[in-house]
Structures are given as C-alpha cells and as structure tokens.
Amino acid sequence: MRSYAFDLDGTLCEENGNFESFKTQEDWHNYYKDCKPITKTINSLRFLYSAKRRIIIWSSRRSEDFAVTKKWLEQNRVPFHELVLGKLRVDFYVDNNSLKAEDL
C-alpha cells in the first residue's frame, strides 16, 4: 500500500495567526481549534484514503497539541491512519519524493 504524509499547517489548514503574541499553550490551542480547512487539499486526501492509500498527518506541532489536533481533524472529516507530531523544525525539506497538494 502506498503511503502519503500530509503536513497540517499551511497544507490542510490555513496559517493566519499572530504567533509572536501567543504566550501560553492555551493561546496555541485556541488558534489550532479554529483554523480554517483548505478544502481542495482535504478533498485530495479523502480521494487517496478512499483509494486505499495510507494517510499520515505529520506536523511540527508539539505532543501537547495532540488532542486539539486530532479533534480538529475529526471535526473537519479528515480521514487518516496515523497522526505524528514533532517533525524537525526547519524552513525547507529536501526530499526526492516530495509532492505539492495540487500534484496529487
């Protein structure tokens, strides 16, 4: 079975916060629970899921954000097999298997 890893912020949901003003974990949770979904990407993900592809949501969010993240995914009907938080915090990933959402 082919597998796909989807980033969350900026890929499945819009990024539009004033992050410098966030002081507490509650600030982050309030932001995460209200993020606007990116429907086009989520629809592509749903298609892949229905085609029996393994879907992994892989985000740089911290482990403390697991519950609010999982709830957002469920509320927005984003199907997935695995949710992984805590990837490397870098500006760019260089990978020979990278895809853009519009290429799916």
C-alpha positions in Angstrom: 0.0 0.0 0.0 1.3 3.4 -0.9 1.5 6.0 1.9 1.3 9.7 1.9 2.4 12.1 4.7 0.5 15.4 4.8 1.6 18.4 6.7 -1.1 20.2 8.6 -0.5 23.9 8.9 -0.4 25.6 5.6 -1.4 22.3 3.8 -4.6 21.0 5.4 -5.5 24.2 7.3 -4.7 27.9 6.7 -2.0 29.6 8.7 -3.2 33.1 9.7 -2.1 33.7 13.3 0.0 36.4 15.0 2.3 33.8 16.5 4.5 36.3 18.2 1.6 37.2 20.5 1.0 33.7 21.7 2.2 33.4 25.3 0.5 30.2 26.6 -0.3 26.7 25.4 -4.0 27.8 25.6 -3.3 30.5 23.0 -2.0 27.8 20.6 -4.9 25.5 21.3 -7.4 28.3 20.7 -5.7 29.0 17.4 -5.5 25.4 16.4 -9.1 24.6 17.1 -10.3 27.5 14.9 -8.1 27.0 11.9 -9.9 27.2 8.5 -9.6 24.0 6.5 -8.1 24.0 3.0 -10.9 22.1 1.2 -9.0 21.4 -2.0 -6.2 19.6 -0.2 -8.5 17.8 2.1 -10.6 16.5 -0.8 -7.4 15.2 -2.4 -6.5 13.5 0.8 -10.0 11.9 1.0 -9.7 10.6 -2.5 -6.4 9.0 -1.7 -7.8 7.5 1.5 -10.8 6.1 -0.4 -8.3 4.6 -2.9 -6.8 2.6 0.0 -3.7 4.7 0.4 -2.2 5.0 3.9 -2.5 8.6 5.2 -0.2 10.0 7.8 -0.7 13.5 9.2 2.8 14.7 10.1 3.1 18.1 11.8 5.7 20.1 13.7 3.1 20.8 16.4 4.1 19.6 19.8 2.9 16.5 21.6 0.8 18.7 23.9 -1.2 19.6 20.9 -2.2 16.1 20.0 -5.8 16.2 21.4 -6.8 19.5 19.9 -5.2 18.5 16.6 -7.0 15.1 16.5 -10.3 16.8 17.3 -9.8 19.4 14.5 -9.1 16.5 12.0 -12.2 14.7 13.2 -14.5 17.8 13.1 -13.3 18.5 9.6 -13.8 14.9 8.4 -10.1 14.4 7.5 -9.5 10.7 7.4 -6.1 9.4 8.4 -4.4 6.3 9.7 -1.8 7.9 11.9 -1.1 11.3 13.5 2.5 12.1 14.1 3.6 15.3 15.9 7.1 16.7 16.3 8.9 16.7 13.0 12.1 18.7 12.5 11.6 22.5 12.7 13.4 23.7 9.6 12.5 26.1 6.8 12.8 23.6 4.0 12.7 19.9 3.5 14.7 18.4 0.6 13.3 15.1 -0.4 13.3 13.1 -3.6 9.6 12.1 -3.1 8.1 15.5 -2.4 4.7 16.4 -3.9 2.7 19.5 -3.8 -1.0 19.2 -2.9 -2.0 20.3 -6.4 0.1 17.5 -7.9 -2.0 14.7 -6.2 
